[in-house]
Amino acid sequence: MIEEEVVEYYKFLYLRGHVSLLSGNISVRTDDCILITPTSAPKPLLTPRDLVCIDLRGNVVRGERRPSSEWRMHVAIYRARPDVNAVVHTHAVLPTILAERLKPGLLAESESYLGGGIAVVPPIKPGTWELAEAVAAALARDNVAVLKKHGVVAVGPALAEAVNRAEVLNDIALATLAEIWSGGP
């Protein structure tokens, strides 16, 4: 069941330090709606019943909670990328801080996992259509974007791939930091 998968992957991201108790969000496109994590809830404690289904305008189709405050960003991505069925938004610190220094080619397999480059989005107020449109535009060619002073967005045809891309981006950030510490190029 896709709801259980969303809940489990969110717990995974929390345990790996990519999100905090209330930060970040996940969505998946289903046949009839976008299944998204709710706002203002301790997400590692979510159950499948806590998830919210919204349409491509952000209207709640099913669920008792309010959708993530970043629902606009998820909707904008799905509108722009018919090939995307999962969106993961983390607040991973290292990729966010090192945004413009990240290089996909730093780790041999990273480029193939990411399926493109790393887009960088300037600081824009969270939860706004302005941010949503900027992220969707940045992801027109790439599958990961770093939102300066905010976090990371990774997309994929399936949730596992989107989560993996967020993980790979964090690995690139760790490698970048190691390169900086060692005095590399």
C-alpha positions as CSV (number, residue, x, y, z in Angstrom):
1,M,0.0,0.0,0.0
2,I,1.5,3.4,-1.1
3,E,0.4,5.1,2.1
4,E,2.5,2.7,4.2
5,E,5.5,3.3,1.9
6,V,5.3,7.1,2.3
7,V,5.2,6.7,6.1
8,E,8.1,4.3,6.1
9,Y,10.3,6.4,3.8
10,Y,9.6,9.5,5.9
11,K,10.8,7.6,9.0
12,F,13.9,6.5,7.1
13,L,14.7,10.1,6.2
14,Y,14.2,11.2,9.8
15,L,16.5,8.5,11.1
16,R,19.1,9.5,8.5
17,G,19.0,13.1,9.7
18,H,17.6,14.6,6.5
19,V,14.5,16.0,8.2
20,S,13.5,17.1,11.7
21,L,10.4,16.2,13.7
22,L,8.2,18.8,11.8
23,S,10.2,19.6,8.7
24,G,10.2,18.2,5.2
25,N,7.5,16.5,3.2
26,I,6.8,13.7,0.8
27,S,4.2,13.2,-1.9
28,V,3.4,10.6,-4.5
29,R,1.1,10.8,-7.5
30,T,-1.6,8.2,-7.5
31,D,-4.4,7.5,-10.0
32,D,-6.8,9.9,-8.5
33,C,-4.8,12.4,-6.5
34,I,-1.5,13.5,-4.9
35,L,-0.9,11.8,-1.6
36,I,1.1,14.2,0.7
37,T,2.2,14.4,4.3
38,P,0.3,16.8,6.5
39,T,1.5,20.1,7.9
40,S,2.2,20.7,11.6
41,A,2.4,17.0,12.5
42,P,5.4,15.0,14.0
43,K,6.0,13.2,10.7
44,P,8.1,10.2,12.1
45,L,4.9,9.3,14.1
46,L,2.5,9.5,11.1
47,T,0.3,6.6,10.2
48,P,-1.1,6.0,6.7
49,R,-4.5,7.5,7.9
50,D,-2.7,10.8,8.5
51,L,-1.8,11.4,4.9
52,V,-3.8,13.8,2.8
53,C,-4.9,13.5,-0.9
54,I,-5.1,16.7,-2.9
55,D,-5.8,17.4,-6.5
56,L,-3.6,19.4,-8.9
57,R,-5.2,22.7,-7.6
58,G,-4.4,21.8,-3.9
59,N,-8.0,21.0,-3.0
60,V,-8.3,18.2,-0.3
61,V,-9.9,15.2,-1.9
62,R,-9.4,12.8,1.1
63,G,-8.0,13.1,4.6
64,E,-8.8,14.9,7.8
65,R,-5.6,17.0,8.1
66,R,-4.3,20.0,6.1
67,P,-1.7,19.2,3.4
68,S,1.9,20.2,3.8
69,S,2.5,24.0,3.6
70,E,4.7,23.2,0.6
71,W,1.8,21.6,-1.4
72,R,2.1,24.3,-4.0
73,M,5.7,23.2,-4.8
74,H,4.6,19.5,-5.1
75,V,1.7,20.5,-7.4
76,A,3.9,22.7,-9.6
77,I,6.4,19.9,-10.0
78,Y,3.7,17.4,-11.0
79,R,2.2,19.8,-13.5
80,A,5.6,20.5,-15.1
81,R,6.9,16.9,-15.0
82,P,4.5,14.2,-16.1
83,D,7.3,11.6,-15.7
84,V,7.5,12.3,-11.9
85,N,5.4,10.3,-9.5
86,A,7.2,11.1,-6.3
87,V,8.6,14.3,-4.7
88,V,10.8,14.4,-1.6
89,H,11.6,17.6,0.2
90,T,14.2,17.5,3.0
91,H,15.9,20.1,5.1
92,A,19.3,18.4,4.9
93,V,21.8,20.9,6.2
94,L,25.0,20.1,4.3
95,P,23.6,20.2,0.8
96,T,21.8,23.4,1.7
97,I,24.9,25.2,3.0
98,L,27.1,23.9,0.2
99,A,24.6,24.5,-2.6
100,E,26.7,26.1,-5.3
101,R,29.8,24.0,-4.5
102,L,28.2,20.6,-5.1
103,K,29.5,18.6,-8.1
104,P,27.6,15.5,-9.3
105,G,30.8,14.0,-10.7
106,L,32.6,14.1,-7.4
107,L,31.4,10.5,-6.7
108,A,31.6,8.1,-9.6
109,E,28.0,6.7,-9.5
110,S,26.3,9.9,-8.4
111,E,25.7,11.2,-11.9
112,S,23.9,8.0,-12.9
113,Y,21.8,8.0,-9.8
114,L,20.8,11.6,-10.1
115,G,20.1,11.4,-13.8
116,G,21.3,14.9,-14.4
117,G,22.8,17.9,-12.6
118,I,22.1,19.7,-9.4
119,A,19.8,22.7,-9.8
120,V,20.2,25.6,-7.3
121,V,17.2,27.8,-6.4
122,P,17.8,31.2,-4.8
123,P,16.3,32.0,-1.4
124,I,12.5,32.4,-1.8
125,K,9.8,32.5,0.9
126,P,8.7,28.9,1.7
127,G,5.1,27.9,0.9
128,T,4.6,30.4,-1.8
129,W,3.7,30.1,-5.5
130,E,6.9,32.0,-6.3
131,L,9.0,29.2,-4.7
132,A,6.8,26.5,-6.3
133,E,7.3,27.9,-9.8
134,A,11.0,28.5,-9.3
135,V,11.5,24.9,-8.1
136,A,9.4,23.4,-10.9
137,A,11.4,25.4,-13.5
138,A,14.7,24.3,-11.9
139,L,13.6,20.7,-12.1
140,A,12.7,20.9,-15.7
141,R,16.1,19.5,-16.6
142,D,17.3,18.0,-13.3
143,N,16.0,15.6,-10.7
144,V,17.4,17.3,-7.6
145,A,17.4,20.9,-6.5
146,V,19.0,22.7,-3.6
147,L,16.8,25.5,-2.3
148,K,19.3,28.0,-0.8
149,K,18.7,28.6,2.9
150,H,15.9,26.1,2.8
151,G,16.6,22.5,1.8
152,V,16.5,19.9,-0.9
153,V,13.9,18.6,-3.4
154,A,14.4,15.3,-5.2
155,V,12.0,13.7,-7.7
156,G,11.6,10.4,-9.4
157,P,9.3,8.1,-11.2
158,A,8.9,6.2,-7.9
159,L,9.3,7.1,-4.2
160,A,12.4,4.9,-3.8
161,E,14.2,6.7,-6.6
162,A,13.3,10.1,-5.2
163,V,14.5,9.2,-1.7
164,N,17.7,7.7,-3.1
165,R,18.4,10.9,-5.0
166,A,18.0,12.9,-1.8
167,E,20.5,10.5,-0.1
168,V,23.0,10.7,-3.0
169,L,22.9,14.5,-2.9
170,N,23.7,14.3,0.8
171,D,26.6,12.0,0.0
172,I,27.9,14.5,-2.6
173,A,27.7,17.2,0.1
174,L,29.7,15.0,2.5
175,A,32.3,14.4,-0.2
176,T,32.4,18.1,-1.0
177,L,33.0,18.9,2.7
178,A,35.8,16.3,2.8
179,E,37.4,17.8,-0.3
180,I,37.3,21.3,1.3
181,W,38.8,20.0,4.6
182,S,41.5,18.1,2.8
183,G,42.4,21.2,0.7
184,G,41.3,19.7,-2.6
185,P,40.4,21.7,-5.7
